[in-house]
């Protein structure tokens, strides 16, 4: 079987690399830039800092800060309208996965006809769009290194998963210093999201020899650094380790696949607007309990890397120990149960279980899971995570 491996042409990693943004744009040969971000990044300062760096270098900058959490097709259209009206030639995305995913979609529509929905699924985008520099501010999604964008279709109330090599950023500037201001709850949620990327990339039916080392390194880095980053927000080594883990996790899953956790997570985000990282974190132990028996050896490897059991323990008890280990990690990081997530109202949750399960299965990701579920089994898993 042939396996593809795509990553950005340039990835700069380390404290302070955000300051290379103007140099990278000059190398691309553009002058007018749309900076894609959200209101929070403007208020907290990182987006303003990047805009200032660009202006100091003589570049023309237009700021689009209209990206919402779980970005929508309307956000994308608004950004594209501004891009065109200001004569922009490239994009710079500053923020978590939402601004980066929105910027990827805007880029695609600079060169391909709307609507965005026609490109949902795998490899549907005909042309490469405008150049994009991605500057992540959370150690979580890995979107800066992926060929994936997740955008909510507001008409159907469904999260569209779009995968294409044309969604890869041109440059990723992975600067852990931008994560030092993340509050503990966000550090926890996006940290377990990173772990989910590493685990799902490794156990996916599409895992291969190029993705396995990245996935395993991601898992090891999370095991070493996540609890410290949560307890000690100013710990530079822990923040740097988690930022590297997030980037590696993104490269891994974008070239193998995510699985059932992500499939189930998207409907929760689309319907209840629970942040993507948090919904992944909430679901991970429950889905692992359902899945591990279908690939005992790989889940056992993950358990050993996370320290859930001694190295010498046999595969089956090692894999089984992973469930308790993930539950303990969530407890240590104060990750809530689904019922405690803001906005998830029980009556509506139960009324929509079958729709969410069907949407999860239709997304394609659950088919890459070691154990492929039915709609009824996904409903039961949602209930177990409640």
C-alpha positions in Angstrom: 0.0 0.0 0.0 1.3 3.5 -0.9 1.4 6.0 1.9 1.7 9.8 1.4 3.5 12.1 3.8 2.9 15.9 3.5 4.2 18.6 5.9 4.8 22.4 5.4 7.8 23.2 3.3 9.3 25.2 6.2 8.8 24.6 10.0 10.7 26.8 12.4 10.6 25.6 16.1 11.8 27.4 19.2 11.4 30.4 21.5 11.2 33.6 19.5 10.7 32.2 16.0 7.5 34.3 15.6 9.9 37.2 14.9 10.9 35.5 11.7 7.5 36.2 10.2 8.4 39.2 8.1 11.6 37.5 6.8 9.5 34.5 5.6 7.0 36.8 3.9 9.7 38.7 2.1 11.1 35.3 0.9 7.7 34.5 -0.5 7.7 37.9 -2.2 4.5 39.4 -1.0 3.7 42.9 0.3 0.0 42.9 1.4 -1.1 40.5 4.1 -4.3 39.5 5.8 -3.7 38.7 9.5 -6.4 36.1 10.5 -7.0 35.9 14.3 -9.7 36.2 16.9 -10.7 38.9 19.4 -9.0 37.1 22.3 -5.6 37.1 20.5 -6.0 40.8 19.8 -6.8 41.5 23.5 -4.1 39.2 24.8 -1.5 40.8 22.5 0.1 38.1 20.3 -1.8 39.2 17.2 -1.0 42.8 17.8 2.7 41.9 18.2 2.8 40.0 14.9 1.0 42.9 13.2 3.5 45.4 14.5 6.4 43.2 13.4 5.0 43.1 9.9 4.4 46.8 9.8 7.9 47.6 11.0 9.2 45.5 8.1 7.3 47.6 5.7 4.5 45.2 4.9 0.8 46.3 4.6 -1.3 44.5 7.1 -5.1 44.1 7.3 -6.5 42.5 10.4 -9.4 40.1 10.3 -10.3 39.2 13.9 -13.8 37.8 13.2 -12.9 34.1 13.7 -15.1 32.4 16.4 -14.3 29.2 18.3 -15.2 26.3 16.0 -15.0 28.6 12.9 -17.9 28.7 10.5 -18.3 29.0 6.7 -19.6 32.5 7.4 -16.3 33.5 9.1 -14.4 32.2 6.1 -16.6 34.2 3.7 -16.1 37.4 5.8 -12.3 36.9 5.8 -12.2 36.2 2.1 -14.2 39.4 1.4 -11.7 41.5 3.4 -8.8 39.7 1.7 -10.1 40.7 -1.7 -11.2 44.2 -0.9 -7.8 45.0 0.5 -5.8 43.4 -2.3 -4.0 41.0 -0.1 -1.5 38.5 -1.4 -0.9 36.2 1.5 -2.3 35.3 4.9 -0.8 35.0 8.4 -2.8 33.1 11.0 -2.2 33.8 14.7 -4.0 31.8 17.4 -5.2 28.3 18.1 -6.7 25.8 15.7 -9.7 28.0 14.9 -7.9 31.0 13.3 -5.5 28.6 11.5 -8.3 26.4 10.1 -10.2 29.5 9.0 -7.1 31.0 7.3 -6.6 27.7 5.5 -10.1 27.8 4.2 -9.8 31.5 3.2 -6.6 30.7 1.3 -8.3 27.9 -0.6 -11.2 30.1 -1.7 -8.8 32.7 -3.1 -8.1 30.3 -5.9 -11.2 28.0 -6.0 -14.9 28.7 -6.4 -17.2 28.9 -3.4 -19.0 27.3 -1.6 -16.5 25.7 0.7 -18.8 22.8 1.3 -18.1 21.3 -2.1 -14.5 20.5 -0.9 -15.5 18.6 2.3 -14.0 15.2 2.6 -10.7 14.0 1.0 -8.7 15.6 -1.8 -11.5 17.6 -3.3 -9.6 21.0 -3.7 -8.4 21.5 -7.3 -6.0 24.5 -6.8 -3.5 25.7 -4.2 -4.5 29.0 -2.7 -2.6 32.0 -1.4 0.5 31.5 0.7 -0.2 31.0 4.5 2.1 31.4 7.5 0.7 29.7 10.6 1.7 30.9 14.1 0.0 28.7 16.8 -0.5 30.1 20.2 -1.8 26.8 21.8 0.1 23.6 22.2 -2.8 21.5 21.0 -4.3 21.2 17.6 -1.1 20.9 15.5 -3.1 22.7 12.7 0.1 24.6 11.7 1.5 21.3 10.4 -1.6 19.6 8.9 -3.4 19.4 5.6 -6.8 19.5 7.4 -9.3 22.2 8.1 -12.5 21.7 10.2 -15.2 24.3 9.4 -18.8 24.3 10.6 -21.4 24.4 7.9 -24.0 26.7 9.4 -26.9 25.5 7.2 -26.5 21.9 8.1 -25.1 22.4 11.7 -22.3 20.0 10.8 -18.5 20.3 11.1 -17.0 19.7 7.7 -13.7 17.9 7.7 -11.7 19.0 4.7 -8.4 17.2 3.9 -6.2 18.2 1.0 -2.5 18.9 0.4 -3.6 22.4 -0.7 -4.5 23.2 3.0 -0.9 22.9 4.2 0.5 26.1 5.5 3.5 27.4 3.5 5.4 28.1 6.7 4.8 27.1 10.3 6.4 29.3 13.1 6.1 27.1 16.2 7.1 29.4 19.1 6.4 28.0 22.6 6.7 31.5 24.2 3.2 32.2 22.8 1.8 29.5 25.0 3.1 30.9 28.3 -0.1 32.9 28.9 -2.4 29.9 28.4 -4.6 29.4 31.5 -4.5 25.9 33.2 -7.8 24.7 31.9 -6.8 25.5 28.3 -3.4 23.9 28.8 -5.1 20.7 30.1 -7.7 20.5 27.3 -5.3 21.2 24.4 -2.7 19.0 26.0 -4.9 16.0 26.1 -6.0 16.9 22.6 -2.3 16.6 21.6 -2.2 13.2 23.3 -5.3 12.1 21.4 -3.6 13.1 18.1 -0.5 11.0 19.0 -2.6 8.0 20.1 -5.0 8.0 17.2 -2.3 8.5 14.6 -0.5 5.5 16.1 -3.5 3.1 16.3 -5.1 4.2 13.1 -5.7 1.7 10.4 -3.8 4.1 8.1 -0.7 4.4 10.4 2.6 3.8 8.5 6.4 4.0 8.9 6.6 7.7 8.5 3.9 8.6 11.0 4.7 6.1 13.8 7.9 7.8 15.0 6.2 11.2 15.2 3.2 9.7 17.0 5.3 7.9 19.6 7.5 10.9 20.2 4.4 13.0 20.7 3.0 10.6 23.3 6.4 10.5 25.1 6.6 14.3 25.2 3.1 14.6 26.6 3.9 12.0 29.3 7.0 14.0 30.3 5.7 17.5 30.1 1.9 17.9 30.3 1.3 17.7 34.0 4.2 20.1 34.6 2.9 22.6 32.1 -0.4 22.4 33.8 1.0 22.9 37.4 3.8 25.3 36.4 2.6 27.6 33.6 5.9 29.5 33.5 8.0 26.3 33.0 9.7 27.0 29.7 11.0 23.4 29.2 7.5 22.0 29.7 5.9 24.5 27.4 8.5 23.9 24.7 8.0 20.1 25.1 4.3 20.4 24.7 4.6 22.7 21.7 6.9 20.2 20.0 4.5 17.4 20.9 1.6 19.3 19.4 3.4 19.9 16.1 4.5 16.3 15.9 1.0 15.1 16.7 -0.3 17.2 13.9 2.2 15.9 11.4 1.4 12.3 12.4 -2.4 12.3 12.3 -2.6 14.4 9.1 -0.6 11.7 7.4 -2.2 8.6 8.9 -5.6 9.6 10.3 -7.6 10.5 13.4 -10.1 7.9 14.5 -13.2 7.5 16.7 -12.5 10.2 19.3 -12.4 12.9 16.6 -15.4 11.5 14.8 -17.5 11.7 18.0 -16.0 15.0 19.1 -17.0 17.0 16.0 -20.8 16.7 16.5 -20.4 17.8 20.2 -18.6 20.9 18.9 -21.1 21.6 16.1 -24.2 21.2 18.3 -23.0 22.4 21.8 -20.0 24.5 20.9 -17.7 22.6 23.3 -14.2 23.5 22.3 -12.6 20.8 20.1 -9.7 20.1 22.4 -11.9 19.8 25.5 -14.4 17.4 23.8 -11.5 15.2 22.6 -10.1 15.1 26.1 -13.5 14.2 27.6 -14.0 11.4 25.2 -10.5 9.8 25.1 -10.8 7.4 28.1 -14.2 6.1 27.1 -13.3 5.5 23.4 -10.0 3.9 24.4 -11.9 1.4 26.6 -14.1 0.5 23.6 -11.1 0.3 21.2 -8.1 -1.3 22.8 -9.0 -4.9 22.4 -8.8 -4.5 18.6 -5.1 -3.6 18.6 -3.7 -4.8 21.9 -0.1 -4.5 20.9 -0.2 -0.8 19.9 -2.4 0.3 22.9 0.0 -1.6 25.2 2.9 0.4 23.7 1.0 3.6 24.4 0.3 2.6 28.0 4.0 1.9 28.6 5.1 5.2 27.1 2.6 7.0 29.4 3.8 5.2 32.4 0.4 3.5 33.0 2.1 0.2 33.8 5.6 -1.2 34.2 7.6 -1.8 31.0 7.7 -5.6 31.5 3.9 -6.0 31.8 2.4 -8.2 29.0 0.5 -6.6 26.2 -3.1 -7.3 27.3 -2.9 -6.1 30.9 -0.8 -3.2 29.7 -3.4 -2.1 27.1 -6.1 -2.5 29.7 -4.2 -0.3 32.1 -4.3 2.6 29.6 -8.0 3.3 30.3 -7.4 3.9 34.0 -4.2 5.8 33.2 -6.1 8.2 30.9 -8.9 8.6 33.4 -6.3 9.5 36.0 -4.6 12.0 33.7 -8.0 13.7 33.2 -8.5 13.8 36.9 -5.1 15.2 37.5 -5.8 18.0 35.0 -9.4 18.6 36.2 -10.8 17.7 32.8 -14.6 17.5 33.4 -17.1 14.8 32.4 -19.3 15.6 29.4 -22.2 16.5 31.6 -20.1 19.2 33.3 -19.1 20.9 30.0 -20.6 24.4 29.6 -23.5 24.4 27.2 -24.2 20.7 27.2 -27.8 20.5 28.3 -29.0 16.9 29.1 -32.4 16.9 27.5 -31.1 18.2 24.2 -28.0 15.9 24.4 -30.3 12.9 24.8 -32.6 14.1 22.0 -29.8 14.4 19.6 -27.8 11.3 20.4 -28.8 9.4 17.3 -28.1 12.3 15.0 -24.7 13.0 16.6 -23.8 9.3 16.3 -24.8 9.2 12.6 -22.9 12.5 11.9 -19.8 11.0 13.7 -19.9 7.9 11.6 -20.5 9.9 8.4 -17.4 12.0 9.0 -15.2 9.1 8.0 -12.8 9.1 11.0 -14.4 6.2 12.9 -13.7 3.9 10.0 -10.0 4.2 10.7 -10.4 3.2 14.3 -9.0 -0.2 15.3 -12.6 -1.2 16.3 -15.2 0.3 13.9 -18.4 1.1 15.7 -22.1 1.0 14.7 -24.3 4.0 15.2 -25.9 2.2 18.2 -22.4 1.7 19.7 -21.5 5.4 19.3 -24.8 6.3 21.1 -23.7 4.0 23.9 -20.3 5.6 24.0 -21.8 9.1 24.2 -23.9 7.9 27.1 -20.9 6.3 28.8 -18.9 9.6 28.5 -21.8 11.6 30.0 
